[in-house]
Amino acid sequence: MNKEVLIANIDKIHTTELGLERVKKNLSLETDDIVLWCKNKIIDKESIVIRKGKNYYIKNNYYIITINAHSYTIITAHQLKR
């Protein structure tokens, strides 16, 4: 259910300059299009979407992305320890 809601609103997903820098640094990404990268991870069949309080958490084996459930702003992302 949560994943479907997030996918239905995928065009609303965005981030701030600080969010962009934070995600890029935390995940050691080379891409400049962080929003597109995150959108692709949301629709990835391996990803699980959980809503807890005011945030969505997109999780797979490698990372977790945090998105505000009301504004659809990408807040942060972290690598998961293996």
Rosetta silent file (secondary structure, phi, psi, omega in degrees, C-alpha in Angstrom):
SEQUENCE: MNKEVLIANIDKIHTTELGLERVKKNLSLETDDIVLWCKNKIIDKESIVIRKGKNYYIKNNYYIITINAHSYTIITAHQLKR
SCORE:     score description
SCORE:     0.000 S_00000001
   1 L     0.000  -49.962 -179.177    0.000    0.000    0.000 S_00000001
   2 H   -61.189  -40.722 -179.212    2.709    2.532    0.987 S_00000001
   3 H   -64.056  -40.635 -179.846    4.755    1.777   -2.106 S_00000001
   4 H   -63.998  -40.695  178.794    1.727    2.316   -4.355 S_00000001
   5 H   -63.830  -44.757 -179.681    0.981    5.689   -2.739 S_00000001
   6 H   -64.833  -42.253  178.771    4.577    6.805   -3.147 S_00000001
   7 H   -65.535  -38.625  178.960    4.703    5.643   -6.781 S_00000001
   8 H   -63.299  -25.671 -179.207    1.385    7.412   -7.506 S_00000001
   9 L  -110.059   22.364 -173.078    2.980   10.656   -6.260 S_00000001
  10 H   -61.100  -29.272  179.168    6.439   10.086   -7.742 S_00000001
  11 H   -70.379  -15.978  179.747    6.302   13.325   -9.752 S_00000001
  12 H   -86.371  -11.886 -175.806    6.058   15.283   -6.477 S_00000001
  13 L   -69.861  130.701 -179.260    9.340   13.884   -5.132 S_00000001
  14 E  -153.182  179.738  174.960   12.067   16.518   -4.829 S_00000001
  15 E  -148.448  171.952  176.402   14.855   17.605   -2.505 S_00000001
  16 L   -96.411  172.562  176.887   16.634   20.708   -1.251 S_00000001
  17 H   -60.714  -42.245  178.889   20.220   21.696   -2.003 S_00000001
  18 H   -65.783  -40.081  177.690   21.254   20.433    1.440 S_00000001
  19 H   -62.351  -41.823  178.440   19.338   17.195    0.903 S_00000001
  20 H   -58.488  -50.047 -179.939   21.037   16.727   -2.446 S_00000001
  21 H   -63.845  -41.429 -178.110   24.487   17.138   -0.929 S_00000001
  22 H   -63.157  -47.516 -179.076   23.630   14.934    2.073 S_00000001
  23 H   -65.021  -45.427 -179.259   22.334   12.010   -0.031 S_00000001
  24 H   -59.819  -43.186 -179.849   25.209   12.244   -2.505 S_00000001
  25 H   -69.854  -48.259 -176.140   27.781   12.249    0.300 S_00000001
  26 H   -63.581  -32.828 -178.270   26.148    9.558    2.462 S_00000001
  27 H  -101.658   -0.019 -178.843   25.759    7.114   -0.437 S_00000001
  28 L    53.547   50.125 -177.363   28.982    8.098   -2.254 S_00000001
  29 L   -88.311  145.176  177.040   27.044    8.651   -5.480 S_00000001
  30 L   -91.580  -23.757 -175.742   28.631    9.873   -8.699 S_00000001
  31 L   -71.235  149.997  175.289   25.361   11.000  -10.300 S_00000001
  32 L   -94.483  -16.552 -179.426   24.176   14.603  -10.153 S_00000001
  33 L   -96.217   76.350 -176.923   20.498   13.651  -10.558 S_00000001
  34 H   -64.090  -38.434 -178.585   19.835   12.449   -7.023 S_00000001
  35 H   -62.766  -46.507  178.168   16.052   12.796   -7.382 S_00000001
  36 H   -62.791  -40.661  178.557   15.959   10.507  -10.428 S_00000001
  37 H   -59.383  -45.961 -179.895   18.261    8.034   -8.669 S_00000001
  38 H   -65.915  -41.145  178.094   15.919    7.944   -5.651 S_00000001
  39 H   -59.877  -41.902  178.330   12.818    7.598   -7.853 S_00000001
  40 H   -63.371  -35.304  178.379   14.398    4.605   -9.569 S_00000001
  41 H   -71.576  -32.786  178.030   15.068    3.016   -6.180 S_00000001
  42 H   -63.799  -43.952 -176.958   11.453    3.582   -5.109 S_00000001
  43 H   -83.008   -9.183  178.009   10.084    1.678   -8.119 S_00000001
  44 L   -59.228  132.100 -177.286   12.739   -1.048   -7.856 S_00000001
  45 L   -65.108  -20.857  179.002   11.042   -4.372   -7.120 S_00000001
  46 L   -79.567  -18.591 -176.233   13.668   -5.154   -4.458 S_00000001
  47 L   -80.676  144.044  176.923   12.840   -2.032   -2.439 S_00000001
  48 E  -114.009  133.074  179.102   10.446   -2.048    0.497 S_00000001
  49 E  -110.344  125.784  179.370    8.515    1.110    1.410 S_00000001
  50 E  -124.190  136.042  172.569    7.476    1.636    5.031 S_00000001
  51 E  -106.325  124.851  178.025    5.643    4.645    6.411 S_00000001
  52 E  -129.959  110.357 -178.442    6.453    5.479    9.998 S_00000001
  53 L    64.845 -125.885 -175.729    4.919    8.694   11.310 S_00000001
  54 L   -90.307    3.280 -176.257    5.591   11.593    8.976 S_00000001
  55 E  -124.933  152.255  167.242    8.175    9.799    6.814 S_00000001
  56 E   -99.394  142.607  175.438    8.473    7.092    4.210 S_00000001
  57 E  -121.394  120.942  179.145   11.502    4.824    4.419 S_00000001
  58 E  -103.587  119.198 -170.571   12.623    3.105    1.222 S_00000001
  59 E  -130.547  141.019  166.397   14.833    0.189    2.125 S_00000001
  60 L  -141.798 -161.826 -175.470   16.724   -2.599    0.393 S_00000001
  61 L   -68.948  -15.522 -169.560   19.847   -4.588    1.207 S_00000001
  62 L  -114.736  -26.331 -172.793   22.202   -1.659    0.655 S_00000001
  63 E  -156.169  170.567  172.192   20.612    1.616    1.774 S_00000001
  64 E  -138.636  130.177 -179.748   17.628    3.394    3.294 S_00000001
  65 E  -110.070  136.471  178.953   16.148    6.612    1.896 S_00000001
  66 E  -109.783  126.350  179.571   13.978    8.909    4.031 S_00000001
  67 E  -128.545  133.399  176.952   11.206   10.952    2.345 S_00000001
  68 E   -66.690  130.665 -174.265    8.729   13.271    4.062 S_00000001
  69 L   -74.489  -19.707 -177.982    5.224   11.821    3.566 S_00000001
  70 L   -95.703  -42.619 -176.658    3.479   15.192    3.257 S_00000001
  71 L   -99.091  -10.836 -177.160    5.840   17.253    1.107 S_00000001
  72 L    59.564   34.209  177.310    7.550   14.333   -0.718 S_00000001
  73 E   -91.423  128.887  174.047   10.931   15.880    0.054 S_00000001
  74 E   -71.524  119.664 -175.722   13.928   13.548    0.093 S_00000001
  75 E   -92.088  -51.581 -177.708   15.428   14.214    3.508 S_00000001
  76 E  -162.028  175.102  174.664   18.409   11.878    3.702 S_00000001
  77 E  -154.029  149.154 -179.733   19.768    8.461    2.822 S_00000001
  78 E  -139.493  149.845  172.396   22.205    6.114    4.487 S_00000001
  79 E   -78.240  142.464  175.742   24.099    2.989    3.578 S_00000001
  80 L   -89.122  142.969  177.369   23.101   -0.054    5.605 S_00000001
  81 L   -74.864  137.181 -178.655   25.796   -1.991    7.370 S_00000001
  82 L   -97.936    0.000    0.000   26.263   -5.468    5.988 S_00000001
